[in-house]
Amino acid sequence: MVLPGVYAPQEDTALLAGALSDETLPPSAAVLDVGTGSGALALAAARRGARVTAVDVSRRAAWAARLNAARAGLPLRVRCGNLFAPVGGELFDLVLANPPYVPAPGVGRLPRGAARAWDAGVDGRLVLDRICREVPGLLRPGGVLLLVQSALADPERTVGQLRGAGLKAAVTRRRRIAFGPVVRGRERWLRQRGLLSRIETEEELVVVRAELPV
């Protein structure tokens, strides 16, 4: 169930869910799903017996995740807050992240309302850079980050920052999809900035996997 104004599971959710299914989770693994939206990924982890915390900056999304957990009969700890603030001082075996990553016009203008789920500043890295800086402090030794983003927001920079923080990181999955409504709505601006070529008609999504060495 997706409440109005809450990010609905889409191709990026499915791509990250596939990466999650490939991960071996220790018994009762501690999992964090940040930017949980309707809770789809959090519930996928909970079905595998993980102890899952779901976080979203949107109160409406937090309520949607709680409702979906109740409907599924699965335990889920839900917190409303900005990125990792609600779980400060905790450590996790796995962090799932489907953050906003679409470049957006408007220098210095922070996204509001439903747009917080996709708008991510002029380079698409408003939240991605924060994740790269902060996630190493939330992982247990051997812990893993699985993050999905668009190629429009420079996955190589994500990998480089995570490696610079001491994690083993690489792009592990790729999928090309037709432009969604957000990218179509700013297609001309993206081409003007050189983020899309004149002939591109698809967007590439990638999963970055990063692991904290034991």
Residue pairs with C-beta under 8 A, 6 or more apart in sequence:
1 38
1 64
1 67
1 68
1 71
2 8
2 9
2 37
2 38
2 64
3 38
3 60
3 61
3 63
3 64
3 67
4 60
5 58
5 60
5 113
5 114
6 37
6 38
6 58
6 60
6 61
6 64
6 114
6 117
7 37
7 38
7 61
7 114
7 117
7 118
8 37
8 38
9 37
9 38
9 40
10 180
11 175
11 177
11 205
12 98
12 148
12 205
13 37
13 40
13 41
13 98
13 148
15 148
15 173
15 175
15 205
15 207
16 41
16 96
16 98
16 146
16 147
16 148
16 207
17 40
17 41
17 44
18 173
18 207
19 146
19 148
19 172
19 173
19 207
19 209
20 41
20 44
20 45
20 94
20 96
20 146
21 44
23 94
23 144
23 146
25 31
25 45
25 48
25 49
25 50
25 93
25 94
26 93
27 49
28 49
28 50
28 51
29 45
29 48
29 49
29 50
29 51
29 93
29 94
30 50
30 51
30 53
30 90
30 91
30 92
30 93
30 94
30 140
31 42
31 45
31 46
31 50
31 51
31 52
31 53
31 92
31 93
31 94
31 95
31 96
32 52
32 53
32 54
32 55
32 87
32 90
32 92
32 94
32 95
32 96
32 138
33 39
33 41
33 42
33 45
33 52
33 53
33 54
33 55
33 96
33 97
34 55
34 56
34 83
34 84
34 95
34 96
34 97
34 99
34 131
35 55
35 56
35 57
35 97
35 98
35 99
35 100
35 117
35 127
36 42
36 54
36 55
36 56
36 61
36 62
36 65
36 78
37 56
37 61
37 64
37 65
37 98
37 117
38 61
38 64
38 65
38 68
39 54
39 64
39 65
39 66
39 68
39 69
39 76
39 78
40 68
41 96
41 98
42 52
42 53
42 54
42 65
42 69
42 76
42 96
43 52
43 68
43 69
43 72
43 74
43 76
45 52
45 94
45 96
46 52
46 69
46 72
46 74
46 75
46 76
47 72
47 74
50 93
50 94
51 75
51 77
52 75
52 76
52 77
53 76
53 77
53 78
53 79
53 87
53 90
53 92
54 62
54 65
54 76
54 77
54 78
54 79
55 78
55 79
55 80
55 81
55 83
55 84
55 86
55 87
56 62
56 65
56 78
56 80
57 80
57 81
57 82
57 83
57 116
58 80
58 116
58 117
59 80
61 117
62 78
62 79
62 80
65 76
65 78
66 76
66 78
69 75
69 76
69 78
79 86
79 87
80 86
83 127
83 130
83 131
83 134
84 134
84 135
84 138
87 138
90 138
91 138
91 139
91 140
91 143
92 138
92 139
92 140
92 143
93 139
93 140
93 142
93 143
93 144
94 143
94 144
94 145
94 146
95 135
95 138
95 139
95 143
95 144
95 145
95 146
96 146
96 147
97 131
97 135
97 145
97 146
97 147
97 148
98 147
98 148
99 120
99 127
99 128
99 131
99 147
99 149
100 111
100 116
100 117
100 118
100 119
100 120
100 126
100 127
101 118
101 120
101 124
101 125
101 127
101 128
101 149
101 150
101 152
101 153
102 118
102 119
102 120
102 124
102 150
102 152
102 153
102 182
102 183
102 186
103 120
103 121
103 122
103 123
103 124
103 152
103 153
103 186
103 190
103 193
103 195
104 111
104 115
104 119
104 120
104 121
104 122
104 124
104 186
105 122
105 186
105 189
106 122
107 122
110 126
111 118
111 119
111 120
111 126
118 182
119 126
120 126
120 127
120 128
120 153
123 153
123 154
124 149
124 150
124 152
124 153
124 154
125 153
125 154
125 157
128 147
128 149
128 153
128 157
128 158
129 161
131 145
131 147
132 158
132 161
132 162
132 165
133 161
133 165
135 145
135 162
135 210
136 162
136 165
136 166
136 167
136 212
139 145
139 167
139 212
140 212
141 212
141 213
141 214
142 211
142 212
142 213
142 214
143 211
143 212
144 209
144 210
144 211
144 212
145 162
145 167
145 208
145 209
145 210
145 211
146 207
146 208
146 209
147 158
147 207
147 208
147 210
148 205
148 206
148 207
148 208
149 155
149 158
149 205
149 206
149 208
150 203
150 204
150 205
150 206
151 203
151 204
151 205
151 206
152 183
152 190
152 195
152 196
152 203
155 171
155 206
155 208
158 169
158 208
159 169
159 170
159 171
159 208
159 210
162 169
162 208
162 210
163 169
166 212
166 213
167 210
167 211
167 212
167 213
168 210
168 211
168 213
169 208
169 209
169 210
169 211
170 208
170 209
171 206
171 207
171 208
171 209
172 207
172 208
172 209
173 206
173 207
174 204
174 205
174 206
174 207
175 204
175 205
175 206
176 202
176 203
176 204
176 205
177 202
177 203
177 204
177 205
178 201
178 202
178 203
179 187
179 201
179 202
179 203
180 203
183 190
183 203
187 196
190 196
191 197
191 198
